[in-house]
């Protein structure tokens, strides 16, 4: 590939290919999605976000396609990631959790319940991502500070709540858990 | 974002296989974290070479030398005890405030260097640590980071794959600092700056100053460094060095900030970084 010739620092690069693009062979993806082994047929160019949504996991939202809004957040092997920046093919052999895998109407995940109790949901578009990210945070850090919670939310853009109630919800959820016996929790880094 | 020309996805089990594809296919690109490749691909990408099976994800320390695998994520850099200890944690800090947790969990140090965005956050701290980039696929084994970038999103890499980044922990009495200015503290840097000073016998024995975001690619300010080395550090000398850093290269303007604003930020951030580095080295200013 030729290197960019523009003298400007990092101008937005157009994605080459234009409107008519050549076809590409699909790929088969074997993964565990929300606890169940699946075999999905995916387009080679499809992102994990597109694949999951097409397979019915509509809790994964398309907000920007560039990894900046966080609405597409999923847990990949337990780690929160932007699924719009992952090719569907990369999910081979991985464990994926979407909001649908975290809790059900009959049995809400504690973070979901906390969001409901704190009225932390307005339009709800960012809520699946916020809940997933908060659940992942509480798993590795059961007693986060407010700063920890705000940092966890730094990748999920919310235009409605100002983050006030969502942060309260996560802290309330953490407070309701039984106290740890002592020592700092082991942080698992991806 | 869709790679519209993608025809082939490879996930090789060995570095040799990855390199073979990289060399044979001129429209192939390495896929590490995907946080740059899937947003602003550097050109037509018809083949992606997913390197997730190649390991390259360890951080080790031995005898003052720290080796960071190319696939180590920003998240890992932000939290690993080795990087938190290294040079007042400036590399960990730079990684910790990059974009968002979601991006940091995928983005890699190798990708940050290979993508070579002018505003990348990891080059400045790595430059002041005299980092070397280890590569595979060509005749050379190591490239000094100082010689690595050649232009906007351009590097000396020629169908090679970064395997590790190597830095030496500063010896003696030292202090380092990293500062960044963006619209928010985790947004893309308008300008970032790193500084490192080593003090011996009351004077600055070694100084390193690096700036990103303001120029076509992250680089050291040799003029600032020369003004500091061999002298006792005072507030006035730091002022002078910051001014020299500002004058090292003309700042660039774009849709995020004007050239004038970036030039101003260079001076301010270098000054802050030098002050914090000096204080951390025990210098009373």
Interface residues (C-beta under 8 A of the other chain):
Chain A: X1 X2 X3 X4 X6 X7 X8 X9 X10 X11 X12 X13 X15 X16 X17 X18 X21 X22 X24 X27 X44 X45 X46 X47 X65 X66 X67 X68 X70 X73 X79 X80 X81 X82 X84 X85 X86 X87 X89 X90 X92 X133 X151 X152 X154 X155 X156 X187 X189 X190
Chain B: X1 X2 X3 X4 X5 X6 X7 X8 X9 X11 X26 X27 X29 X31 X33 X34 X35 X38 X39 X40 X41 X42 X43 X44 X45 X48 X50 X52 X73 X75 X76 X79 X80 X99 X100 X101 X102 X103 X105 X106 X117 X118 X119 X151 X152 X153 X154 X186 X213 X215 X216 X217 X252 X254
